[in-house]
């Protein structure tokens, strides 16, 4: 039986991690447009517009590729996601939100007039 050799993909994810991304539950290689779906520790399904998806992978190579993916995810992808999220916290707010915040601050800082229906009871007349 013929198998697909995963060695080039394993080398690429280790040496050029920026060429990969994870989306829609699949590892996506941007250059080739191949998508890798990990079905188990030693099984990977490849979605591709070419004939690459016709061959199965050897279980031992699929296991090595899965391990390389886990290393990539921990050392490259997750830190990238965290940094993107952190940077997004400091992006300029949309104009409508800035206006809403200013309005809320103005309402909270405005002096409050005493209510006309509030009657002050002299201390001497209070019960208790």
N, C-alpha and C positions, 0 to 999 in steps of 0.2 A: 504494500500500500504506500502511496506517495503522501508525504506530509509537507506542510508549509514550514519553511525555515524561519523561525522568529528571531534569529541572531541579529539581523539588521535593526529590528524594532527595539530589541533589548539594548543594543549599543546606542541607538539614538536617544532613548529615554534617559540613559545614564549620562551621555555626553552633551546632549542638547535639550535639556528639560524645557526650555522656552518654546519648543516646537509642539508641545502637547498642552491640552487643557482637558478639564473634566466637565462634561455637561450631559444632561439627560441620562444619567446613570451609565455613561460610557466614557472611556478614555478616547479622546479624539486627537489624531495627529493632523496638525493644520496643513502641512505640506502635501501629504498624500491624500488627505480627506478620508483616511481609514478610521473606522470606529471599532474599538475593542470592548467587548462585553465579557466580563469575567463571570462565568457560569459556576465556577467552583475553584478550588485551590489549584487544580491541574487541568482546567478546561477553559478555553477562551474562544469566543465566537467573533469573527471579523466581518464587519459590514464594509463593503467597498464596491465601487462602480465597476471595478475590473475583475479579472478572474481570481484574484488573491483570495476571495471569499469562498472559492470552490473547494480548497484543500483544508483538511483538518490539521490541527497542530499536534505535535508530539506532547504527551502529558508532561514529560520532564522539562521541555522548553516552555510550555504554558506555565508551569510552576515557577520557573526562573523569571519569566516575564511578569507574572503576578507579584513576585517578590520585588522586582525592579520597580513595578508600579507603586507598591506600598512605600518603598524608599522615596520615590519621586513625590508621592502624595504628602509624606511627612516632612521632607526636607525642602521641597520647592513649592508645591501647590498650596498647602494649608497656610504657610507663612505669607504667600502672595495674597490669598483671600483675606487674611487678617489685616494686612497692610492696606488693601483696597477699601475694606470696611472702615478702618480707622481714618483714612483720608476722606472718605465720604462724610464723616462726621463734621468736617471742617470746611465743606463746600459752602459757598454763599447760599443763603436761604432764598427761596423764591419771593418775588415782591409781595404777593398776597400775604405770605406768612410774616414778613417783616412788618407790614402794616398792622396785622392782627396783634403782634407782640407789642408794638408801640401803643396801640389802643388799650390793650390790657394793662400795660404799665401806667398809662395816663389815668385809667379808671381806678387803679389801686392807689395811686399817689394823690389823687384829688382830695382836698379837704372835705370832710362831711359836715353838713349843716345839721344842727340838732333837729330832731323831729318835732313838729309843732304839737302833736298829740301827746307827747311825753310830758307829764306833769311832775314837777319836783315837789316832793313831800318834805316839809321841814323835819329835821331830826327829832324835835321835841314831840311831834305827833305820831311818830312811828311806833307801832306795837312791838313789843318784844323785849 
